[in-house]
Amino acid sequence: MIFADSELMENQPAVFARLLGKDIVAMKPLQGGRNSRVFCLVCPDRCFYAGKVYMADPDDCRDRLRTEFRALSFLWECGERSIPKPIAMCRQSSSAVYEFVRGTTPTLAVNEAAIDSAVAFLGRLKDYGKRGGGSSFIGDASEACFSGADIATNVTFRLQRMWTLTDCGEATDMVQAFLQDDFSPFWDEVQQWHREKLNESGKDFDESLSSAQRTLSPSDFGFHNCLFTEDRQRKIVFLDFEYFGWDDPAKMIADFLLHPGMSLPVHLKRQFFARITTSFSDCPQLADRVESVYPLHGLKWCLILLNECLSTGMKRRRFAAGSWKQPGCPEQLCKARQLLHKIKGDFRKFPYGEN
């Protein structure tokens, strides 16, 4: 079910009203979503809610609505309050209603206290996962990777998909030249290095991380998906759990350090790495494993940045953006080049560990 803008604006208030059991007098679009449409819902009693419409794409088998609503419901039942409260969902209309959180997106507001809040939140997710029972119904995070082979399979799939790129106009040739001349040779080098690192530590490329060492992860985690509030009890509220599930904590950490949606100074990334590895001290050799997978996931992020060059990626961004302009393929290619340059510069000398 993919709505045209006019159809969405005309029919969606009634959908949200049924979910809430009360009228909607205003539905104001909110900027920021990359895969879904988000609205501020205003009711006659001046109560506010967040309404979300998920794009149901036949080319994407992920059930983002079910994943996010169940994740937030589970966490809320665990007593977690640094998330929006889930209120109601409707699978038929791919819609859900959540608590509306008043806050601002961080720009220069990220500091050591914010890093500590993020570390504490991820530590609580680890603890919730160990409770058993209620977490047993949760599946793997989107594109979870539990071995070197899993990461290689993911990157190879993304790379092969990019080789079929035909719908990016003049940028098509530039993207494929980037993949052939810059990305692929380095990808081969990084894979070989990773295998050697595993051999040195007595691990196998295909060896999967045990269930006991896995953690619950938002998967797309960072300050790009949070709000800073004035509520002393909830200073930071974390958003976007469409990819939530079980994952390797090493991947979770590497993704946080690499995420192009954030621009954190080096000293804060080092603080995050030091404190998250301490918080996850019961995970054997975690710091070493992060260093080993860091360049692999960095190359994965180079390809993620190029999603806008694919028809499926463009379709999701246009749905989520509504009237807001989204970056095009040339701009994303520039970002991918910059990230590749950084990964090459950091290769063999992980930048966020002890100096």
LUMLO-41017 format. One record per residue (C-alpha): residue in one letter; chain; x, y, z. Coordinates in pm, whole numbers, plus 32768, in hexadecimal, padded with zeros to 4 digits. Example, Ala and Ser with C-alpha at 12.3 -4.5 7.8 and 13.67 -1.06 7.14 Angstrom:
BEGIN
[node "A"; "A"; [84CE; 7E3E; 830C]],
[node "S"; "A"; [8557; 7F96; 82CA]],
This chain:
BEGIN
[node "M"; "A"; [8000; 8000; 8000]],
[node "I"; "A"; [80AC; 813E; 7F85]],
[node "F"; "A"; [7FE9; 8282; 7FAE]],
[node "A"; "A"; [7FF4; 83B0; 7ECF]],
[node "D"; "A"; [8020; 84EB; 7F9E]],
[node "S"; "A"; [7EC0; 8565; 7F5B]],
[node "E"; "A"; [7E27; 8416; 7FB5]],
[node "L"; "A"; [7EF7; 83FF; 80F2]],
[node "M"; "A"; [7E97; 855B; 8169]],
[node "E"; "A"; [7D27; 851C; 811B]],
[node "N"; "A"; [7CF8; 83C4; 81B9]],
[node "Q"; "A"; [7DFE; 83AE; 82C9]],
[node "P"; "A"; [7D5B; 848C; 83D3]],
[node "A"; "A"; [7C32; 839D; 83DF]],
[node "V"; "A"; [7D20; 8276; 8409]],
[node "F"; "A"; [7DD3; 831D; 852A]],
[node "A"; "A"; [7C86; 8386; 85C4]],
[node "R"; "A"; [7C0F; 821B; 85C6]],
[node "L"; "A"; [7D53; 81AC; 8668]],
[node "L"; "A"; [7D38; 82B5; 8778]],
[node "G"; "A"; [7BC1; 82A3; 87A9]],
[node "K"; "A"; [7BAB; 841D; 878F]],
[node "D"; "A"; [7B9A; 8524; 867D]],
[node "I"; "A"; [7CC8; 85BD; 85D5]],
[node "V"; "A"; [7CAD; 8732; 8595]],
[node "A"; "A"; [7E07; 875D; 84FC]],
[node "M"; "A"; [7F11; 867C; 8465]],
[node "K"; "A"; [805B; 8730; 843A]],
[node "P"; "A"; [817A; 8684; 837F]],
[node "L"; "A"; [82C3; 8668; 8438]],
[node "Q"; "A"; [8410; 866B; 8387]],
[node "G"; "A"; [8521; 8569; 83BA]],
[node "G"; "A"; [84A2; 840D; 8363]],
[node "R"; "A"; [8566; 8348; 825F]],
[node "N"; "A"; [8478; 8226; 8226]],
[node "S"; "A"; [832A; 8293; 82BB]],
[node "R"; "A"; [8246; 83C2; 82D3]],
[node "V"; "A"; [821F; 845B; 842E]],
[node "F"; "A"; [8117; 8554; 849E]],
[node "C"; "A"; [80BC; 861B; 85D3]],
[node "L"; "A"; [7F4F; 85CE; 861C]],
[node "V"; "A"; [7E7F; 86D2; 86D1]],
[node "C"; "A"; [7D3A; 866E; 877B]],
[node "P"; "A"; [7C19; 874E; 87ED]],
[node "D"; "A"; [7C86; 8729; 8958]],
[node "R"; "A"; [7DDB; 87BC; 88F1]],
[node "C"; "A"; [7E85; 8670; 8929]],
[node "F"; "A"; [7FA1; 8628; 8836]],
[node "Y"; "A"; [800D; 84DB; 87A3]],
[node "A"; "A"; [8108; 8464; 86A3]],
[node "G"; "A"; [8070; 83B2; 857A]],
[node "K"; "A"; [8149; 82E0; 8498]],
[node "V"; "A"; [8100; 824B; 8342]],
[node "Y"; "A"; [81EA; 8136; 82D1]],
[node "M"; "A"; [822E; 80F6; 8165]],
[node "A"; "A"; [81C7; 7F95; 8106]],
[node "D"; "A"; [82B6; 7F47; 7FEA]],
[node "P"; "A"; [829C; 7DF8; 7F31]],
[node "D"; "A"; [8412; 7E14; 7EE8]],
[node "D"; "A"; [8463; 7E21; 805E]],
[node "C"; "A"; [83F4; 7CFA; 8133]],
[node "R"; "A"; [8439; 7DAB; 827E]],
[node "D"; "A"; [8303; 7DE9; 8351]],
[node "R"; "A"; [836B; 7F38; 83E2]],
[node "L"; "A"; [821B; 7F7C; 8488]],
[node "R"; "A"; [820B; 7E31; 8542]],
[node "T"; "A"; [837B; 7E3F; 85A2]],
[node "E"; "A"; [836F; 7F9D; 8631]],
[node "F"; "A"; [8223; 7F82; 86E6]],
[node "R"; "A"; [8279; 7E34; 8786]],
[node "A"; "A"; [83D5; 7EAE; 87E7]],
[node "L"; "A"; [8350; 7FE7; 8890]],
[node "S"; "A"; [823A; 7F21; 8938]],
[node "F"; "A"; [8335; 7E27; 89C2]],
[node "L"; "A"; [8421; 7F36; 8A3D]],
[node "W"; "A"; [8307; 8002; 8AD9]],
[node "E"; "A"; [8291; 7ECC; 8B94]],
[node "C"; "A"; [83F7; 7E9E; 8C11]],
[node "G"; "A"; [83DD; 7FF8; 8CAC]],
[node "E"; "A"; [84A9; 80B2; 8BA8]],
[node "R"; "A"; [843F; 821E; 8B92]],
[node "S"; "A"; [8545; 82BB; 8AAD]],
[node "I"; "A"; [846A; 8254; 8987]],
[node "P"; "A"; [8314; 82C6; 8906]],
[node "K"; "A"; [81F0; 8207; 8999]],
[node "P"; "A"; [8143; 812E; 8891]],
[node "I"; "A"; [7FCB; 8167; 8887]],
[node "A"; "A"; [7F25; 80B4; 8763]],
[node "M"; "A"; [7F70; 801E; 860F]],
[node "C"; "A"; [7EB4; 7FAC; 84D8]],
[node "R"; "A"; [7F5A; 7EB9; 83E9]],
[node "Q"; "A"; [7E58; 7EEE; 82D7]],
[node "S"; "A"; [7EAB; 8060; 82B9]],
[node "S"; "A"; [801D; 8037; 8315]],
[node "S"; "A"; [7FE8; 8138; 8427]],
[node "A"; "A"; [8035; 8165; 8598]],
[node "V"; "A"; [8009; 826B; 86A6]],
[node "Y"; "A"; [810B; 82B8; 87AF]],
[node "E"; "A"; [813D; 83AF; 88C7]],
[node "F"; "A"; [81A0; 8504; 8842]],
[node "V"; "A"; [82EC; 8568; 88DC]],
[node "R"; "A"; [833F; 86D9; 88EC]],
[node "G"; "A"; [84AD; 8711; 88AF]],
[node "T"; "A"; [85BA; 8788; 87C4]],
[node "T"; "A"; [869F; 86C6; 86E4]],
[node "P"; "A"; [8808; 86E4; 8755]],
[node "T"; "A"; [88F8; 87BC; 8692]],
[node "L"; "A"; [8A15; 882C; 8771]],
[node "A"; "A"; [8963; 87B0; 88A9]],
[node "V"; "A"; [8A0E; 865C; 88B2]],
[node "N"; "A"; [8B02; 8656; 89D2]],
[node "E"; "A"; [8B99; 855A; 8AC4]],
[node "A"; "A"; [8A52; 8541; 8B85]],
[node "A"; "A"; [8998; 84E9; 8A45]],
[node "I"; "A"; [8A9B; 83DD; 89F3]],
[node "D"; "A"; [8A6C; 834A; 8B4E]],
[node "S"; "A"; [88F2; 8347; 8B19]],
[node "A"; "A"; [891C; 828A; 89D2]],
[node "V"; "A"; [8A06; 818D; 8A74]],
[node "A"; "A"; [8918; 815F; 8B98]],
[node "F"; "A"; [87F4; 8125; 8AAB]],
[node "L"; "A"; [88AE; 8019; 89E6]],
[node "G"; "A"; [8915; 7F78; 8B2E]],
[node "R"; "A"; [87A9; 7F66; 8B99]],
[node "L"; "A"; [874B; 7EC4; 8A4D]],
[node "K"; "A"; [8850; 7DB9; 8A94]],
[node "D"; "A"; [87B7; 7D7D; 8BE9]],
[node "Y"; "A"; [8653; 7D6E; 8B60]],
[node "G"; "A"; [86C3; 7C66; 8A69]],
[node "K"; "A"; [874B; 7B8D; 8B81]],
[node "R"; "A"; [85FC; 7B83; 8C30]],
[node "G"; "A"; [8581; 7A7B; 8B3C]],
[node "G"; "A"; [8411; 7A37; 8B11]],
[node "G"; "A"; [8393; 7B83; 8A8D]],
[node "S"; "A"; [84BF; 7BB0; 89A6]],
[node "S"; "A"; [84A7; 7A55; 890F]],
[node "F"; "A"; [83B1; 7AC7; 8801]],
[node "I"; "A"; [84A3; 7BD0; 8780]],
[node "G"; "A"; [8556; 7B75; 863F]],
[node "D"; "A"; [86A9; 7BDA; 85BC]],
[node "A"; "A"; [86EC; 7D47; 8575]],
[node "S"; "A"; [86DA; 7DB7; 840C]],
[node "E"; "A"; [8814; 7D3C; 835D]],
[node "A"; "A"; [889C; 7CAA; 84A0]],
[node "C"; "A"; [89FB; 7C1D; 8476]],
[node "F"; "A"; [8A81; 7B10; 855E]],
[node "S"; "A"; [8BBB; 7AAC; 849F]],
[node "G"; "A"; [8CB7; 7B33; 83A7]],
[node "A"; "A"; [8C04; 7A69; 829D]],
[node "D"; "A"; [8ABB; 7B1A; 82EF]],
[node "I"; "A"; [8B5A; 7C6F; 82BB]],
[node "A"; "A"; [8BFC; 7C02; 8176]],
[node "T"; "A"; [8AB2; 7B78; 80F7]],
[node "N"; "A"; [8A02; 7CBF; 8147]],
[node "V"; "A"; [8B08; 7D9A; 809E]],
[node "T"; "A"; [8B1E; 7CB3; 7F71]],
[node "F"; "A"; [89A4; 7CBE; 7F44]],
[node "R"; "A"; [89A5; 7E39; 7F55]],
[node "L"; "A"; [8AC9; 7E4F; 7E65]],
[node "Q"; "A"; [8A27; 7D66; 7D67]],
[node "R"; "A"; [88E8; 7E30; 7D7C]],
[node "M"; "A"; [89A9; 7F6F; 7D33]],
[node "W"; "A"; [8A49; 7ECF; 7C00]],
[node "T"; "A"; [88EB; 7EB7; 7B68]],
[node "L"; "A"; [88B2; 802C; 7B93]],
[node "T"; "A"; [880E; 80BC; 7A5D]],
[node "D"; "A"; [8723; 81CB; 7ADA]],
[node "C"; "A"; [880A; 82D8; 7B5C]],
[node "G"; "A"; [8836; 83A4; 7A20]],
[node "E"; "A"; [898B; 843D; 79E7]],
[node "A"; "A"; [89FD; 83CB; 7B40]],
[node "T"; "A"; [89E3; 825B; 7ADF]],
[node "D"; "A"; [8B3A; 8252; 7A3B]],
[node "M"; "A"; [8BD7; 8311; 7B5D]],
[node "V"; "A"; [8B47; 8220; 7C5D]],
[node "Q"; "A"; [8BBF; 80EE; 7BA2]],
[node "A"; "A"; [8D18; 8185; 7B6C]],
[node "F"; "A"; [8D29; 81C5; 7CE5]],
[node "L"; "A"; [8CCB; 805C; 7D2C]],
[node "Q"; "A"; [8DC3; 7FCB; 7C32]],
[node "D"; "A"; [8EF0; 80AA; 7C68]],
[node "D"; "A"; [8ED7; 810B; 7DD7]],
[node "F"; "A"; [8DE8; 8032; 7E9C]],
[node "S"; "A"; [8E19; 7ECE; 7E1D]],
[node "P"; "A"; [8F98; 7EB9; 7E35]],
[node "F"; "A"; [8F8E; 7F3B; 7F99]],
[node "W"; "A"; [8E6E; 7E53; 7FF0]],
[node "D"; "A"; [8F43; 7D29; 7F88]],
[node "E"; "A"; [9066; 7DA8; 805A]],
[node "V"; "A"; [8F8D; 7DDD; 8190]],
[node "Q"; "A"; [8EF3; 7C83; 8176]],
[node "Q"; "A"; [904A; 7BE1; 8169]],
[node "W"; "A"; [90C1; 7CAE; 8293]],
[node "H"; "A"; [8F8A; 7C4E; 8359]],
[node "R"; "A"; [8FC5; 7ADB; 8316]],
[node "E"; "A"; [912B; 7AFE; 838E]],
[node "K"; "A"; [90B7; 7BAC; 84CD]],
[node "L"; "A"; [8FC2; 7A93; 8510]],
[node "N"; "A"; [90CC; 798A; 84D7]],
[node "E"; "A"; [91B4; 7A38; 85CD]],
[node "S"; "A"; [90A6; 7A2C; 86D8]],
[node "G"; "A"; [9049; 78C4; 8691]],
[node "K"; "A"; [8EF8; 791D; 85FA]],
[node "D"; "A"; [8E5C; 78A7; 84B7]],
[node "F"; "A"; [8DCA; 7986; 83A8]],
[node "D"; "A"; [8C85; 78BF; 83AC]],
[node "E"; "A"; [8C70; 789A; 8527]],
[node "S"; "A"; [8B2D; 7932; 85A7]],
[node "L"; "A"; [8B1A; 79F8; 86EA]],
[node "S"; "A"; [8A6F; 7931; 87FD]],
[node "S"; "A"; [8910; 7996; 8868]],
[node "A"; "A"; [8992; 79EA; 89C4]],
[node "Q"; "A"; [8A74; 7AFA; 8935]],
[node "R"; "A"; [8968; 7BA3; 8862]],
[node "T"; "A"; [88AD; 7CD9; 88D1]],
[node "L"; "A"; [876B; 7D8E; 8881]],
[node "S"; "A"; [87BA; 7EB0; 879B]],
[node "P"; "A"; [86F6; 7FCA; 86F1]],
[node "S"; "A"; [87E4; 7F86; 85CB]],
[node "D"; "A"; [87C1; 80EC; 8547]],
[node "F"; "A"; [8835; 818A; 868D]],
[node "G"; "A"; [88C2; 82E1; 86CA]],
[node "F"; "A"; [8878; 844A; 871B]],
[node "H"; "A"; [87E2; 847B; 85C2]],
[node "N"; "A"; [86BF; 83AC; 864C]],
[node "C"; "A"; [8679; 8459; 8795]],
[node "L"; "A"; [85E0; 858C; 8831]],
[node "F"; "A"; [8674; 865F; 8947]],
[node "T"; "A"; [855D; 86BF; 8A37]],
[node "E"; "A"; [8537; 87A9; 8B5E]],
[node "D"; "A"; [84A6; 8690; 8C32]],
[node "R"; "A"; [859E; 8647; 8D49]],
[node "Q"; "A"; [852D; 84DD; 8D54]],
[node "R"; "A"; [854E; 84AD; 8BDB]],
[node "K"; "A"; [8666; 858B; 8B62]],
[node "I"; "A"; [8695; 84C0; 8A25]],
[node "V"; "A"; [8588; 83F5; 8975]],
[node "F"; "A"; [85FF; 82FD; 8870]],
[node "L"; "A"; [8533; 82CE; 8733]],
[node "D"; "A"; [851B; 81E4; 8607]],
[node "F"; "A"; [8512; 8073; 865A]],
[node "E"; "A"; [84B0; 7FF6; 8500]],
[node "Y"; "A"; [85E9; 7F1C; 84F0]],
[node "F"; "A"; [85E7; 7EA6; 865C]],
[node "G"; "A"; [8652; 7D47; 86C1]],
[node "W"; "A"; [8771; 7C64; 8726]],
[node "D"; "A"; [88C8; 7CC1; 86A4]],
[node "D"; "A"; [8A3C; 7CAD; 86E6]],
[node "P"; "A"; [8AA1; 7DC0; 87DB]],
[node "A"; "A"; [8BDF; 7DF2; 870C]],
[node "K"; "A"; [8B0A; 7E4D; 85DF]],
[node "M"; "A"; [8A2D; 7F2E; 86B4]],
[node "I"; "A"; [8B60; 7FEB; 8731]],
[node "A"; "A"; [8C06; 8003; 85DB]],
[node "D"; "A"; [8AC4; 8086; 853F]],
[node "F"; "A"; [8AA7; 8194; 864A]],
[node "L"; "A"; [8C0D; 8204; 8609]],
[node "L"; "A"; [8BDE; 81FF; 8490]],
[node "H"; "A"; [8A7D; 8283; 8464]],
[node "P"; "A"; [8A7E; 839D; 8361]],
[node "G"; "A"; [8947; 8431; 83FF]],
[node "M"; "A"; [8A1A; 84B2; 8521]],
[node "S"; "A"; [8B49; 8592; 852E]],
[node "L"; "A"; [8BEC; 8551; 867E]],
[node "P"; "A"; [8D48; 85CC; 86DB]],
[node "V"; "A"; [8E54; 84C4; 870A]],
[node "H"; "A"; [8E69; 84F1; 8883]],
[node "L"; "A"; [8CF6; 849E; 88AC]],
[node "K"; "A"; [8D16; 836A; 87D2]],
[node "R"; "A"; [8E3C; 82FA; 88A4]],
[node "Q"; "A"; [8D70; 8333; 89DE]],
[node "F"; "A"; [8C53; 8265; 894B]],
[node "F"; "A"; [8D3B; 8148; 88ED]],
[node "A"; "A"; [8DE6; 813F; 8A40]],
[node "R"; "A"; [8CA3; 8148; 8B06]],
[node "I"; "A"; [8BD5; 805C; 8A30]],
[node "T"; "A"; [8CE5; 7F52; 8A38]],
[node "T"; "A"; [8CF0; 7F79; 8BB3]],
[node "S"; "A"; [8B76; 7F5C; 8BC5]],
[node "F"; "A"; [8B89; 7E21; 8AF0]],
[node "S"; "A"; [8CB4; 7D92; 8BAB]],
[node "D"; "A"; [8C07; 7C3F; 8BBB]],
[node "C"; "A"; [8C2B; 7C21; 8A3E]],
[node "P"; "A"; [8D7C; 7B76; 89FF]],
[node "Q"; "A"; [8E7A; 7C2E; 8926]],
[node "L"; "A"; [8D78; 7D35; 88C8]],
[node "A"; "A"; [8E70; 7E52; 8893]],
[node "D"; "A"; [8F46; 7D7A; 87AF]],
[node "R"; "A"; [8E18; 7D07; 86EC]],
[node "V"; "A"; [8DA2; 7E6E; 86B7]],
[node "E"; "A"; [8EF8; 7EC8; 862A]],
[node "S"; "A"; [8EE7; 7D99; 8544]],
[node "V"; "A"; [8D8C; 7DDE; 84B4]],
[node "Y"; "A"; [8DA7; 7F5B; 84AE]],
[node "P"; "A"; [8E30; 7F7C; 8349]],
[node "L"; "A"; [8D41; 7E71; 82C6]],
[node "H"; "A"; [8C14; 7F2E; 8349]],
[node "G"; "A"; [8CAF; 8072; 82D1]],
[node "L"; "A"; [8CA9; 7FED; 816E]],
[node "K"; "A"; [8B43; 7F79; 81A2]],
[node "W"; "A"; [8AE9; 80DF; 81FF]],
[node "C"; "A"; [8B89; 815D; 80BE]],
[node "L"; "A"; [8A8E; 808B; 7FFE]],
[node "I"; "A"; [896B; 80EE; 80E2]],
[node "L"; "A"; [89B4; 8258; 8089]],
[node "L"; "A"; [8979; 81FB; 7F1E]],
[node "N"; "A"; [881B; 8170; 7F60]],
[node "E"; "A"; [878A; 82B0; 7ED1]],
[node "C"; "A"; [881C; 824A; 7D83]],
[node "L"; "A"; [873C; 8115; 7D7C]],
[node "S"; "A"; [85D0; 8126; 7D17]],
[node "T"; "A"; [8561; 807C; 7E5B]],
[node "G"; "A"; [8628; 816F; 7F2F]],
[node "M"; "A"; [85A9; 829E; 7E72]],
[node "K"; "A"; [8445; 8223; 7E95]],
[node "R"; "A"; [8460; 8202; 8011]],
[node "R"; "A"; [8505; 8355; 803A]],
[node "R"; "A"; [83FD; 8402; 7F66]],
[node "F"; "A"; [82E8; 835F; 802E]],
[node "A"; "A"; [8384; 83C5; 817A]],
[node "A"; "A"; [83E6; 8523; 8110]],
[node "G"; "A"; [8297; 8599; 808B]],
[node "S"; "A"; [82D7; 86FF; 801B]],
[node "W"; "A"; [8438; 8712; 80AA]],
[node "K"; "A"; [8558; 86F2; 7FB9]],
[node "Q"; "A"; [8637; 85C1; 7FE5]],
[node "P"; "A"; [87A6; 85A6; 7F7A]],
[node "G"; "A"; [87E3; 851B; 7E1F]],
[node "C"; "A"; [88D6; 841A; 7D9A]],
[node "P"; "A"; [89FB; 8507; 7D50]],
[node "E"; "A"; [89ED; 8591; 7EB2]],
[node "Q"; "A"; [89E0; 8433; 7F46]],
[node "L"; "A"; [8B02; 83C2; 7E6B]],
[node "C"; "A"; [8BCF; 84E2; 7EF6]],
[node "K"; "A"; [8B7F; 846D; 8059]],
[node "A"; "A"; [8BDB; 8307; 8001]],
[node "R"; "A"; [8D2B; 837B; 7F76]],
[node "Q"; "A"; [8D6F; 8440; 80B4]],
[node "L"; "A"; [8D1B; 8319; 8193]],
[node "L"; "A"; [8DF2; 822D; 80C4]],
[node "H"; "A"; [8F13; 8321; 80E5]],
[node "K"; "A"; [8EE6; 8322; 825E]],
[node "I"; "A"; [8ED5; 81A5; 8275]],
[node "K"; "A"; [9014; 818A; 81A9]],
[node "G"; "A"; [90BE; 8285; 828D]],
[node "D"; "A"; [9052; 81C3; 83C4]],
[node "F"; "A"; [90A5; 806E; 8334]],
[node "R"; "A"; [9182; 7F98; 8417]],
[node "K"; "A"; [917F; 80A7; 8524]],
[node "F"; "A"; [902D; 80B8; 85CE]],
[node "P"; "A"; [8FFA; 8229; 8627]],
[node "Y"; "A"; [8F26; 820E; 8761]],
[node "G"; "A"; [8FE5; 8121; 8843]],
[node "E"; "A"; [9101; 816C; 892E]],
[node "N"; "A"; [920F; 824B; 889C]],
